[in-house]
């Protein structure tokens, strides 16, 4: 059974697009040992942990979960960062795997931002929230054919290399009707917060922009 350490190793390895064999080569280990560490909850020696962390470009504390309660990217920026504007196709490619994004909207008490699990479905961003919740009340106009425009953001930060990217999607928030449900329930969207969140919202992208920051 995979433990917390194994899950973090898998997460960072997949985030960097590495196979077990590639990680093992970087860390100077046998691929079978990397597989064992990923799949079993046992602790490992400090030296092996340090080598795995170095191969993944993170700290030993990151693999042990020491940074779980702090915001990402607390260190200094690169000495000479370069900001690159991303085209729409590249933005869509970056967010197409789905995952966690942030929805920005004008709520009952002012501007609000909430994390949501999302998927892309036929070019639109799809996520779930609660009927009658803050987001439902904020985007429900009560007028047929009139939809509120909201923002949706996804980002990825590589703390070790001080690099990352951010994609912003803007468009109308369409509340999926009961008649439309069969077309979206198969997308596999599960709410990050759990609970009874059966209201599907689809954002039709009217504008998609992105930026990537990296070194020279």
N, CA, C and O of each residue as an XYZ file, in Angstrom:
864
protein
N       0.859     -1.193      0.000
C       0.000      0.000      0.000
C       0.894      1.241      0.000
O       1.805      1.356      0.820
N       0.632      2.148     -0.906
C       1.432      3.368     -1.012
C       1.221      4.273      0.191
O       0.085      4.514      0.598
N       2.330      4.783      0.770
C       2.251      5.706      1.890
C       2.352      7.141      1.425
O       2.410      7.408      0.225
N       2.373      8.071      2.372
C       2.444      9.492      2.037
C       3.724      9.830      1.286
O       3.692     10.606      0.331
N       4.852      9.257      1.704
C       6.116      9.509      1.019
C       6.049      9.024     -0.418
O       6.459      9.734     -1.336
N       5.537      7.822     -0.616
C       5.430      7.284     -1.966
C       4.533      8.126     -2.853
O       4.835      8.337     -4.028
N       3.422      8.612     -2.291
C       2.510      9.447     -3.080
C       3.185     10.752     -3.492
O       2.980     11.233     -4.607
N       3.983     11.321     -2.604
C       4.672     12.572     -2.956
C       5.745     12.337     -4.014
O       5.920     13.156     -4.916
N       6.456     11.232     -3.908
C       7.465     10.912     -4.921
C       6.794     10.740     -6.282
O       7.277     11.263     -7.286
N       5.691     10.011     -6.312
C       4.958      9.814     -7.576
C       4.470     11.151     -8.123
O       4.562     11.414     -9.322
N       3.951     11.990     -7.231
C       3.437     13.293     -7.659
C       4.527     14.124     -8.315
O       4.346     14.624     -9.425
N       5.661     14.273     -7.634
C       6.740     15.094     -8.189
C       7.339     14.451     -9.443
O       7.714     15.155    -10.381
N       7.429     13.141     -9.463
C       7.983     12.461    -10.642
C       7.093     12.681    -11.860
O       7.587     13.006    -12.940
N       5.793     12.508    -11.695
C       4.866     12.694    -12.817
C       4.778     14.162    -13.208
O       4.624     14.482    -14.387
N       4.875     15.060    -12.223
C       4.837     16.489    -12.518
C       5.997     16.875    -13.426
O       5.865     17.782    -14.248
N       7.133     16.196    -13.285
C       8.316     16.490    -14.092
C       8.425     15.602    -15.323
O       9.402     15.680    -16.069
N       7.413     14.751    -15.535
C       7.393     13.920    -16.734
C       8.441     12.829    -16.736
O       8.933     12.453    -17.799
N       8.797     12.309    -15.561
C       9.837     11.286    -15.451
C       9.236      9.897    -15.254
O       8.237      9.740    -14.552
N       9.844      8.901    -15.871
C       9.496      7.522    -15.580
C      10.271      7.074    -14.345
O      11.186      7.765    -13.896
N       9.903      5.919    -13.799
C      10.658      5.403    -12.662
C      12.116      5.163    -13.045
O      13.032      5.427    -12.266
N      12.309      4.656    -14.262
C      13.670      4.370    -14.710
C      14.501      5.652    -14.806
O      15.672      5.672    -14.429
N      13.882      6.718    -15.313
C      14.606      7.988    -15.432
C      14.934      8.565    -14.056
O      16.029      9.084    -13.843
N      13.984      8.474    -13.124
C      14.242      8.963    -11.773
C      15.344      8.142    -11.119
O      16.229      8.689    -10.462
N      15.287      6.835    -11.301
C      16.305      5.971    -10.717
C      17.691      6.316    -11.248
O      18.664      6.341    -10.495
N      17.776      6.582    -12.544
C      19.068      6.938    -13.136
C      19.581      8.253    -12.563
O      20.765      8.379    -12.251
N      18.695      9.224    -12.425
C      19.096     10.511    -11.859
C      19.581     10.361    -10.419
O      20.536     11.018    -10.005
N      18.912      9.486     -9.658
C      19.234      9.330     -8.243
C      20.331      8.301     -7.996
O      20.780      8.133     -6.862
N      20.767      7.612     -9.050
C      21.784      6.584     -8.871
C      21.267      5.377     -8.124
O      21.967      4.803     -7.290
N      20.017      4.985     -8.429
C      19.380      3.865     -7.743
C      18.885      2.845     -8.757
O      18.831      3.117     -9.957
N      18.528      1.675     -8.260
C      17.912      0.663     -9.106
C      16.434      1.013     -9.297
O      15.779      1.422     -8.338
N      15.896      0.863    -10.508
C      14.476      1.148    -10.726
C      13.565      0.364     -9.789
O      12.518      0.863     -9.377
N      13.955     -0.846     -9.454
C      13.146     -1.649     -8.551
C      13.041     -1.047     -7.163
O      12.020     -1.191     -6.492
N      14.106     -0.367     -6.731
C      14.073      0.275     -5.417
C      13.135      1.473     -5.430
O      12.375      1.680     -4.484
N      13.187      2.271     -6.512
C      12.273      3.402     -6.629
C      10.828      2.909     -6.617
O       9.970      3.505     -5.966
N      10.562      1.817     -7.340
C       9.205      1.259     -7.359
C       8.784      0.820     -5.962
O       7.645      1.040     -5.552
N       9.715      0.194     -5.228
C       9.393     -0.267     -3.874
C       9.049      0.916     -2.965
O       8.071      0.867     -2.218
N       9.858      1.980     -3.033
C       9.615      3.146     -2.182
C       8.272      3.782     -2.508
O       7.557      4.234     -1.614
N       7.930      3.816     -3.802
C       6.659      4.424     -4.198
C       5.456      3.601     -3.748
O       4.403      4.162     -3.445
N       5.601      2.287     -3.702
C       4.463      1.417     -3.477
C       4.309      0.940     -2.032
O       3.302      0.316     -1.699
N       5.289      1.221     -1.169
C       5.215      0.742      0.215
C       5.333      1.906      1.194
O       6.029      2.880      0.910
N       4.663      1.819      2.343
C       4.675      2.933      3.313
C       5.902      2.957      4.211
O       5.939      3.728      5.169
N       6.907      2.135      3.927
C       8.087      2.085      4.786
C       8.880      3.386      4.705
O       8.824      4.095      3.700
N       9.621      3.693      5.776
C      10.550      4.822      5.752
C      11.834      4.397      5.053
O      12.112      3.204      4.929
N      12.613      5.366      4.598
C      13.860      5.054      3.915
C      15.006      5.807      4.576
O      14.791      6.744      5.345
N      16.210      5.386      4.269
C      17.387      6.011      4.862
C      17.506      7.453      4.406
O      17.047      7.818      3.324
N      18.135      8.275      5.255
C      18.283      9.698      4.961
C      19.030      9.928      3.651
O      18.671     10.814      2.875
N      20.065      9.133      3.406
C      20.836      9.301      2.174
C      20.009      9.054      0.934
O      20.100      9.808     -0.035
N      19.199      8.004      0.953
C      18.341      7.688     -0.196
C      17.291      8.766     -0.395
O      16.981      9.137     -1.528
N      16.740      9.271      0.708
C      15.743     10.343      0.617
C      16.353     11.595     -0.004
O      15.723     12.251     -0.833
N      17.581     11.924      0.399
C      18.257     13.112     -0.119
C      18.529     12.968     -1.613
O      18.378     13.927     -2.369
N      18.927     11.781     -2.033
C      19.197     11.552     -3.465
C      17.931     11.632     -4.297
O      17.945     12.193     -5.393
N      16.844     11.083     -3.796
C      15.574     11.174     -4.516
C      15.098     12.616     -4.610
O      14.628     13.058     -5.659
N      15.222     13.344     -3.506
C      14.801     14.742     -3.503
C      15.624     15.544     -4.506
O      15.072     16.342     -5.264
N      16.944     15.335     -4.517
C      17.794     16.049     -5.460
C      17.460     15.724     -6.893
O      17.486     16.606     -7.751
N      17.141     14.456     -7.173
C      16.801     14.047     -8.534
C      15.480     14.648     -8.990
O      15.258     14.846    -10.184
N      14.605     14.937     -8.032
C      13.298     15.519     -8.346
C      13.306     17.044     -8.289
O      12.327     17.688     -8.663
N      14.414     17.620     -7.819
C      14.494     19.071     -7.737
C      13.692     19.652     -6.601
O      13.226     20.788     -6.689
N      13.518     18.878     -5.511
C      12.797     19.359     -4.330
C      13.677     19.108     -3.109
O      14.794     18.607     -3.240
N      13.186     19.446     -1.943
C      13.926     19.192     -0.714
C      13.418     17.912     -0.057
O      12.335     17.422     -0.375
N      14.216     17.382      0.862
C      13.770     16.211      1.618
C      12.504     16.544      2.400
O      11.612     15.707      2.534
N      12.430     17.768      2.915
C      11.242     18.198      3.636
C       9.997     18.179      2.771
O       8.909     17.860      3.250
N      10.154     18.527      1.477
C       9.009     18.481      0.567
C       8.477     17.057      0.439
O       7.266     16.838      0.452
N       9.396     16.082      0.315
C       8.972     14.688      0.182
C       8.342     14.165      1.465
O       7.490     13.277      1.429
N       8.759     14.712      2.588
C       8.204     14.282      3.875
C       6.949     15.050      4.253
O       6.326     14.763      5.275
N       6.568     16.044      3.417
C       5.353     16.808      3.689
C       5.558     18.013      4.560
O       4.594     18.578      5.078
N       6.822     18.427      4.737
C       7.096     19.568      5.606
C       6.587     20.887      5.079
O       6.403     21.833      5.845
N       6.355     20.964      3.768
C       5.882     22.219      3.189
C       4.393     22.249      2.923
O       3.898     23.124      2.213
N       3.672     21.281      3.500
C       2.244     21.165      3.189
C       1.422     22.349      3.686
O       0.371     22.649      3.120
N       1.885     23.024      4.732
C       1.098     24.111      5.323
C       1.615     25.491      4.961
O       1.282     26.466      5.636
N       2.405     25.597      3.932
C       2.887     26.915      3.507
C       2.541     27.144      2.046
O       2.456     26.188      1.275
N       2.343     28.387      1.655
C       2.069     28.677      0.245
C       3.263     28.290     -0.617
O       4.394     28.298     -0.130
N       3.041     27.947     -1.897
C       4.156     27.605     -2.775
C       4.974     28.840     -3.130
O       4.479     29.967     -3.112
N       6.248     28.593     -3.454
C       7.104     29.660     -3.946
C       7.520     30.702     -2.944
O       7.488     31.885     -3.283
N       7.921     30.345     -1.699
C       8.285     31.379     -0.727
C       9.676     31.964     -0.952
O       9.993     33.022     -0.409
N      10.502     31.297     -1.737
C      11.872     31.756     -1.929
C      11.959     32.952     -2.856
O      10.949     33.416     -3.386
N      13.183     33.452     -3.050
C      13.371     34.621     -3.928
C      13.151     34.275     -5.395
O      13.289     33.119     -5.796
N      12.810     35.279     -6.190
C      12.645     35.077     -7.625
C      14.008     34.886     -8.282
O      15.041     35.135     -7.660
N      14.012     34.448     -9.526
C      15.256     34.315    -10.256
C      15.923     35.682    -10.411
O      15.268     36.724    -10.381
N      17.231     35.643    -10.577
C      17.977     36.893    -10.717
C      17.565     37.652    -11.969
O      17.458     38.878    -11.939
N      17.331     36.943    -13.068
C      16.951     37.590    -14.332
C      15.793     36.823    -14.966
O      15.981     36.168    -15.991
N      14.603     36.893    -14.377
C      13.476     36.146    -14.930
C      12.997     36.708    -16.256
O      13.082     37.910    -16.511
N      12.486     35.809    -17.100
C      11.908     36.191    -18.382
C      10.433     35.810    -18.399
O      10.083     34.670    -18.094
N       9.569     36.753    -18.752
C       8.132     36.506    -18.806
C       7.730     36.328    -20.266
O       7.908     37.227    -21.087
N       7.189     35.160    -20.574
C       6.820     34.815    -21.949
C       5.307     34.750    -22.094
O       4.631     34.119    -21.281
N       4.776     35.391    -23.113
C       3.349     35.340    -23.383
C       3.027     34.052    -24.130
O       3.708     33.699    -25.093
N       1.992     33.356    -23.688
C       1.615     32.080    -24.289
C       0.430     32.247    -25.225
O      -0.486     33.021    -24.946
N       0.449     31.523    -26.332
C      -0.664     31.531    -27.271
C      -1.813     30.672    -26.760
O      -1.644     29.878    -25.835
N      -2.970     30.836    -27.364
C      -4.166     30.115    -26.909
C      -3.969     28.601    -26.973
O      -4.349     27.895    -26.039
N      -3.385     28.092    -28.052
C      -3.209     26.642    -28.189
C      -2.326     26.086    -27.077
O      -2.611     25.022    -26.529
N      -1.254     26.803    -26.742
C      -0.365     26.347    -25.686
C      -1.071     26.410    -24.335
O      -0.881     25.529    -23.497
N      -1.878     27.436    -24.120
C      -2.634     27.542    -22.869
C      -3.574     26.351    -22.701
O      -3.642     25.748    -21.630
N      -4.290     26.024    -23.763
C      -5.223     24.899    -23.712
C      -4.471     23.595    -23.467
O      -4.936     22.740    -22.713
N      -3.318     23.444    -24.098
C      -2.517     22.235    -23.896
C      -2.111     22.080    -22.435
O      -2.147     20.978    -21.888
N      -1.725     23.181    -21.807
C      -1.264     23.127    -20.431
C      -2.371     22.740    -19.453
O      -2.121     22.011    -18.493
N      -3.585     23.220    -19.687
C      -4.659     22.945    -18.727
C      -5.503     21.735    -19.113
O      -6.375     21.323    -18.348
N      -5.256     21.162    -20.288
C      -6.098     20.075    -20.782
C      -6.100     18.821    -19.904
O      -7.102     18.107    -19.913
N      -5.029     18.503    -19.137
C      -5.116     17.297    -18.289
C      -6.152     17.396    -17.181
O      -6.514     16.375    -16.597
N      -6.640     18.596    -16.874
C      -7.569     18.772    -15.768
C      -6.821     18.806    -14.443
O      -5.598     18.672    -14.408
N      -7.556     18.984    -13.364
C      -6.923     19.066    -12.049
C      -7.622     20.085    -11.179
O      -8.849     20.089    -11.078
N      -6.832     20.964    -10.541
C      -7.387     21.978     -9.652
C      -7.126     23.360    -10.233
O      -5.992     23.694    -10.577
N      -8.169     24.154    -10.340
C      -8.058     25.532    -10.785
C      -8.772     26.437     -9.797
O      -9.282     25.979     -8.775
N      -8.802     27.726    -10.112
C      -9.449     28.699     -9.228
C     -10.461     29.504    -10.022
O     -10.165     30.022    -11.098
N     -11.654     29.597     -9.468
C     -12.722     30.355    -10.104
C     -12.841     31.707     -9.405
O     -12.932     31.775     -8.179
N     -12.839     32.782    -10.195
C     -12.966     34.136     -9.659
C     -14.295     34.734    -10.118
O     -14.619     34.706    -11.305
N     -15.054     35.270     -9.175
C     -16.367     35.826     -9.502
C     -16.724     36.892     -8.473
O     -16.080     37.009     -7.431
N     -17.741     37.652     -8.776
C     -18.219     38.679     -7.860
C     -19.275     38.063     -6.954
O     -20.407     37.830     -7.379
N     -18.901     37.799     -5.703
C     -19.800     37.137     -4.775
C     -20.691     38.106     -4.021
O     -20.607     39.318     -4.221
N     -21.551     37.571     -3.149
C     -22.482     38.411     -2.376
C     -21.776     39.448     -1.503
O     -22.328     40.516     -1.239
N     -20.554     39.137     -1.055
C     -19.827     40.051     -0.171
C     -18.620     40.674     -0.866
O     -17.741     41.228     -0.205
N     -18.573     40.588     -2.186
C     -17.461     41.170     -2.926
C     -16.732     40.117     -3.738
O     -17.179     38.973     -3.813
N     -15.604     40.492     -4.353
C     -14.846     39.550     -5.179
C     -14.462     38.305     -4.388
O     -14.067     38.394     -3.226
N     -14.581     37.142     -5.029
C     -14.272     35.877     -4.371
C     -13.494     34.972     -5.322
O     -13.678     35.029     -6.538
N     -12.631     34.142     -4.760
C     -11.868     33.155     -5.525
C     -11.975     31.827     -4.794
O     -11.741     31.757     -3.587
N     -12.329     30.769     -5.525
C     -12.502     29.456     -4.903
C     -11.796     28.387     -5.724
O     -11.840     28.424     -6.954
N     -11.136     27.419     -5.052
C     -10.525     26.307     -5.789
C     -11.578     25.280     -6.177
O     -12.507     25.012     -5.415
N     -11.429     24.710     -7.362
C     -12.352     23.685     -7.839
C     -11.590     22.629     -8.634
O     -10.579     22.925     -9.271
N     -12.081     21.411     -8.588
C     -11.618     20.386     -9.518
C     -12.288     20.644    -10.860
O     -13.466     20.996    -10.905
N     -11.549     20.471    -11.954
C     -12.138     20.760    -13.255
C     -11.707     19.743    -14.305
O     -10.736     19.007    -14.126
N     -12.439     19.723    -15.378
C     -12.092     18.978    -16.581
C     -12.413     19.851    -17.791
O     -13.265     20.736    -17.713
N     -11.738     19.605    -18.894
C     -12.111     20.248    -20.149
C     -13.033     19.313    -20.902
O     -12.726     18.133    -21.072
N     -14.158     19.831    -21.353
C     -15.137     19.045    -22.084
C     -15.577     19.828    -23.308
O     -16.230     20.866    -23.201
N     -15.209     19.316    -24.467
C     -15.570     19.960    -25.738
C     -15.153     21.427    -25.752
O     -15.898     22.296    -26.206
N     -13.951     21.685    -25.248
C     -13.396     23.030    -25.279
C     -13.822     23.940    -24.147
O     -13.342     25.069    -24.054
N     -14.717     23.475    -23.277
C     -15.201     24.291    -22.162
C     -14.662     23.759    -20.842
O     -14.357     22.572    -20.722
N     -14.544     24.642    -19.846
C     -14.121     24.251    -18.505
C     -15.351     23.808    -17.721
O     -16.345     24.529    -17.651
N     -15.276     22.618    -17.132
C     -16.420     22.066    -16.414
C     -16.023     21.782    -14.969
O     -14.979     21.180    -14.714
N     -16.866     22.221    -14.014
C     -16.636     21.914    -12.607
C     -17.967     21.821    -11.886
O     -19.016     22.106    -12.463
N     -17.922     21.419    -10.611
C     -19.138     21.236     -9.824
C     -19.109     22.100     -8.574
O     -18.053     22.346     -7.990
N     -20.289     22.554     -8.176
C     -20.427     23.303     -6.935
C     -21.784     22.961     -6.324
O     -22.495     22.087     -6.821
N     -22.133     23.654     -5.247
C     -23.358     23.325     -4.519
C     -24.530     24.175     -5.002
O     -24.378     25.370     -5.257
N     -25.688     23.554     -5.123
C     -26.915     24.302     -5.393
C     -27.171     25.265     -4.232
O     -27.136     24.871     -3.067
N     -27.427     26.516     -4.563
C     -27.737     27.501     -3.540
C     -26.532     28.082     -2.840
O     -26.685     28.913     -1.944
N     -25.311     27.661     -3.230
C     -24.105     28.181     -2.615
C     -23.729     29.552     -3.147
O     -24.421     30.092     -4.010
N     -22.633     30.128     -2.639
C     -22.230     31.474     -3.055
C     -22.023     31.609     -4.557
O     -22.412     32.615     -5.149
N     -21.415     30.604     -5.176
C     -21.162     30.699     -6.601
C     -22.453     30.586     -7.404
O     -22.643     31.295     -8.392
N     -23.334     29.695     -6.974
C     -24.622     29.550     -7.637
C     -25.392     30.866     -7.583
O     -25.937     31.308     -8.594
N     -25.438     31.491     -6.411
C     -26.172     32.744     -6.263
C     -25.520     33.871     -7.067
O     -26.210     34.765     -7.559
N     -24.199     33.828     -7.196
C     -23.495     34.915     -7.879
C     -23.676     34.878     -9.386
O     -23.708     35.925    -10.032
N     -23.797     33.674     -9.960
C     -23.837     33.583    -11.427
C     -25.238     33.312    -11.977
O     -25.432     33.312    -13.192
N     -26.206     33.083    -11.105
C     -27.574     32.815    -11.578
C     -28.295     34.142    -11.800
O     -28.628     34.840    -10.843
N     -28.533     34.483    -13.058
C     -29.159     35.772    -13.372
C     -30.675     35.718    -13.315
O     -31.329     36.740    -13.104
N     -31.237     34.531    -13.500
C     -32.684     34.421    -13.538
C     -33.279     34.832    -14.864
O     -34.499     34.814    -15.029
N     -32.441     35.202    -15.808
C     -32.909     35.606    -17.136
C     -32.384     34.602    -18.157
O     -31.174     34.403    -18.259
N     -33.259     33.980    -18.897
C     -32.865     32.967    -19.867
C     -31.950     33.574    -20.928
O     -32.252     34.614    -21.514
N     -30.832     32.902    -21.157
C     -29.894     33.352    -22.177
C     -28.900     34.388    -21.710
O     -28.002     34.761    -22.464
N     -29.039     34.869    -20.469
C     -28.115     35.868    -19.923
C     -27.220     35.194    -18.889
O     -27.706     34.681    -17.881
N     -25.918     35.196    -19.140
C     -24.976     34.509    -18.264
C     -23.883     35.471    -17.795
O     -23.462     36.355    -18.541
N     -23.432     35.290    -16.561
C     -22.416     36.141    -15.964
C     -21.030     35.687    -16.410
O     -20.733     34.492    -16.414
N     -20.192     36.636    -16.781
C     -18.818     36.318    -17.169
C     -17.949     36.203    -15.922
O     -17.976     37.076    -15.054
N     -17.168     35.107    -15.838
C     -16.300     34.900    -14.688
C     -14.899     34.522    -15.165
O     -14.673     34.311    -16.357
N     -13.972     34.439    -14.228
C     -12.602     34.079    -14.547
C     -12.243     32.718    -13.970
O     -12.778     32.303    -12.942
N     -11.336     32.035    -14.644
C     -10.864     30.727    -14.190
C      -9.361     30.665    -14.419
O      -8.892     30.932    -15.525
N      -8.597     30.315    -13.378
C      -7.130     30.343    -13.468
C      -6.532     29.016    -13.027
O      -6.985     28.394    -12.066
N      -5.504     28.604    -13.753
C      -4.730     27.411    -13.403
C      -3.263     27.797    -13.454
O      -2.840     28.521    -14.356
N      -2.480     27.317    -12.488
C      -1.045     27.615    -12.541
C      -0.238     26.415    -12.083
O      -0.762     25.485    -11.470
N       1.024     26.455    -12.388
C       1.965     25.417    -11.968
C       3.275     26.086    -11.611
O       3.794     26.889    -12.387
N       3.819     25.767    -10.441
C       5.046     26.393     -9.964
C       6.105     25.329     -9.702
O       5.866     24.372     -8.966
N       7.256     25.500    -10.299
C       8.410     24.640    -10.046
C       9.319     25.396     -9.085
O      10.113     26.239     -9.502
N       9.196     25.085     -7.785
C       9.933     25.846     -6.780
C      11.439     25.680     -6.911
O      12.197     26.624     -6.686
N      11.869     24.475     -7.278
C      13.306     24.225     -7.345
C      13.977     25.069     -8.426
O      15.094     25.551     -8.238
N      13.298     25.245     -9.555
C      13.886     25.982    -10.674
C      13.412     27.427    -10.734
O      13.858     28.195    -11.587
N      12.496     27.804     -9.820
C      11.942     29.157     -9.807
C      11.288     29.498    -11.140
O      11.459     30.594    -11.675
N      10.541     28.539    -11.657
C       9.847     28.722    -12.925
C       8.384     28.351    -12.751
O       7.998     27.762    -11.742
N       7.577     28.699    -13.737
C       6.178     28.320    -13.668
C       5.358     28.962    -14.758
O       5.873     29.734    -15.566
N       4.075     28.638    -14.777
C       3.179     29.228    -15.766
C       1.805     29.454    -15.140
O       1.460     28.865    -14.116
N       1.042     30.318    -15.781
C      -0.313     30.628    -15.334
C      -1.192     30.842    -16.554
O      -0.799     31.524    -17.501
N      -2.387     30.253    -16.527
C      -3.352     30.392    -17.624
C      -4.652     30.959    -17.077
O      -5.161     30.495    -16.056
N      -5.183     31.959    -17.756
C      -6.438     32.591    -17.361
C      -7.484     32.394    -18.455
O      -7.253     32.714    -19.621
N      -8.636     31.863    -18.055
C      -9.768     31.669    -18.963
C     -10.890     32.594    -18.509
O     -11.227     32.628    -17.325
N     -11.464     33.337    -19.434
C     -12.582     34.221    -19.126
C     -13.742     33.917    -20.064
O     -13.560     33.750    -21.270
N     -14.929     33.848    -19.491
C     -16.096     33.560    -20.312
C     -17.345     33.435    -19.466
O     -17.266     33.487    -18.239
N     -18.502     33.270    -20.101
C     -19.764     33.159    -19.361
C     -19.873     31.840    -18.615
O     -19.452     30.797    -19.116
N     -20.440     31.890    -17.411
C     -20.664     30.696    -16.591
C     -22.058     30.155    -16.889
O     -23.065     30.764    -16.528
N     -22.101     29.012    -17.549
C     -23.378     28.411    -17.925
C     -23.764     27.354    -16.901
O     -23.027     26.389    -16.698
N     -24.913     27.527    -16.252
C     -25.417     26.544    -15.304
C     -26.053     25.402    -16.090
O     -27.059     25.591    -16.774
N     -25.463     24.228    -15.986
C     -25.936     23.078    -16.759
C     -27.329     22.674    -16.278
O     -27.542     22.459    -15.085
N     -28.258     22.574    -17.199
C     -29.640     22.221    -16.868
C     -29.800     20.705    -16.754
O     -28.920     19.944    -17.156
N     -30.938     20.280    -16.201
C     -31.209     18.848    -16.059
C     -31.205     18.155    -17.415
O     -30.763     17.012    -17.531
N     -31.693     18.843    -18.436
C     -31.713     18.253    -19.764
C     -30.309     18.063    -20.319
O     -30.088     17.177    -21.145
N     -29.358     18.879    -19.878
C     -27.988     18.810    -20.375
C     -27.094     17.883    -19.560
O     -25.977     17.578    -19.978
N     -27.575     17.431    -18.395
C     -26.755     16.627    -17.489
C     -26.166     15.378    -18.136
O     -24.989     15.093    -17.913
N     -26.929     14.614    -18.931
C     -26.339     13.408    -19.511
C     -25.074     13.679    -20.325
O     -24.237     12.791    -20.485
N     -24.934     14.890    -20.833
C     -23.770     15.217    -21.654
C     -22.536     15.585    -20.864
O     -21.455     15.711    -21.439
N     -22.671     15.766    -19.522
C     -21.519     16.202    -18.722
C     -21.163     15.252    -17.582
O     -20.038     15.282    -17.084
N     -22.109     14.410    -17.163
C     -21.848     13.561    -15.997
C     -20.754     12.530    -16.261
O     -20.143     12.024    -15.320
N     -20.506     12.219    -17.510
C     -19.469     11.245    -17.824
C     -18.076     11.830    -17.887
O     -17.121     11.118    -18.199
N     -17.938     13.119    -17.595
C     -16.626     13.776    -17.694
C     -15.718     13.440    -16.515
O     -14.516     13.702    -16.568
N     -16.271     12.870    -15.462
C     -15.453     12.476    -14.322
C     -15.041     13.616    -13.415
O     -13.984     13.558    -12.788
N     -15.858     14.647    -13.336
C     -15.543     15.779    -12.457
C     -16.014     15.466    -11.046
O     -17.195     15.194    -10.827
N     -15.094     15.503    -10.088
C     -15.445     15.289     -8.686
C     -15.112     16.548     -7.893
O     -14.048     17.130     -8.103
N     -15.978     16.982     -6.996
C     -15.713     18.221     -6.244
C     -14.574     18.048     -5.255
O     -14.528     17.066     -4.514
N     -13.658     19.002     -5.247
C     -12.520     18.971     -4.338
C     -12.974     18.956     -2.890
O     -12.380     18.262     -2.065
N     -14.014     19.704     -2.569
C     -14.476     19.824     -1.185
C     -15.425     18.705     -0.776
O     -15.810     18.628      0.390
N     -15.814     17.826     -1.718
C     -16.734     16.750     -1.394
C     -18.135     17.263     -1.125
O     -18.466     18.401     -1.456
N     -18.942     16.428     -0.531
C     -20.295     16.842     -0.173
C     -21.245     16.838     -1.349
O     -20.919     16.371     -2.441
N     -22.442     17.377     -1.098
C     -23.495     17.416     -2.112
C     -23.266     18.601     -3.038
O     -23.825     19.676     -2.818
N     -22.480     18.422     -4.032
C     -22.175     19.489     -4.990
C     -22.550     18.986     -6.382
O     -21.705     18.537     -7.156
N     -23.821     19.075     -6.665
C     -24.360     18.477     -7.884
C     -24.679     19.492     -8.966
O     -25.259     19.139     -9.993
N     -24.305     20.760     -8.748
C     -24.530     21.769     -9.772
C     -23.300     21.842    -10.675
O     -22.216     22.213    -10.225
N     -23.469     21.493    -11.932
C     -22.383     21.574    -12.899
C     -22.379     22.962    -13.544
O     -23.420     23.467    -13.965
N     -21.209     23.559    -13.612
C     -21.056     24.859    -14.274
C     -20.033     24.708    -15.388
O     -18.973     24.111    -15.198
N     -20.357     25.245    -16.526
C     -19.475     25.174    -17.691
C     -19.082     26.596    -18.094
O     -19.942     27.453    -18.295
N     -17.784     26.833    -18.207
C     -17.293     28.130    -18.680
C     -16.904     27.997    -20.144
O     -16.009     27.226    -20.491
N     -17.572     28.741    -20.987
C     -17.244     28.759    -22.414
C     -16.158     29.811    -22.624
O     -16.431     31.000    -22.459
N     -14.927     29.410    -22.986
C     -13.820     30.373    -23.078
C     -14.027     31.404    -24.187
O     -14.057     31.055    -25.367
N     -14.170     32.667    -23.806
C     -14.188     33.758    -24.769
C     -12.786     34.343    -24.939
O     -12.426     34.854    -26.000
N     -12.012     34.251    -23.861
C     -10.638     34.760    -23.908
C      -9.748     33.821    -23.089
O     -10.069     33.480    -21.951
N      -8.642     33.414    -23.678
C      -7.693     32.520    -23.009
C      -6.300     33.138    -23.143
O      -5.806     33.317    -24.256
N      -5.670     33.463    -22.017
C      -4.349     34.068    -22.032
C      -3.452     33.342    -21.031
O      -3.944     32.679    -20.118
N      -2.172     33.465    -21.200
C      -1.251     32.804    -20.297
C       0.133     33.416    -20.310
O       0.515     34.108    -21.254
N       0.869     33.156    -19.262
C       2.240     33.629    -19.136
C       3.104     32.500    -18.561
O       2.653     31.710    -17.733
N       4.340     32.448    -19.018
C       5.317     31.522    -18.463
C       6.527     32.319    -18.001
O       7.015     33.181    -18.731
N       7.012     32.041    -16.803
C       8.207     32.719    -16.308
C       9.334     31.703    -16.198
O       9.151     30.609    -15.664
N      10.500     32.079    -16.710
C      11.642     31.170    -16.674
C      12.919     31.990    -16.725
O      12.890     33.205    -16.918
N      14.036     31.307    -16.549
C      15.331     31.975    -16.596
C      15.820     32.146    -18.013
O      15.197     31.673    -18.963
N      16.936     32.825    -18.146
C      17.514     33.064    -19.466
C      18.043     31.771    -20.049
O      18.570     31.764    -21.161
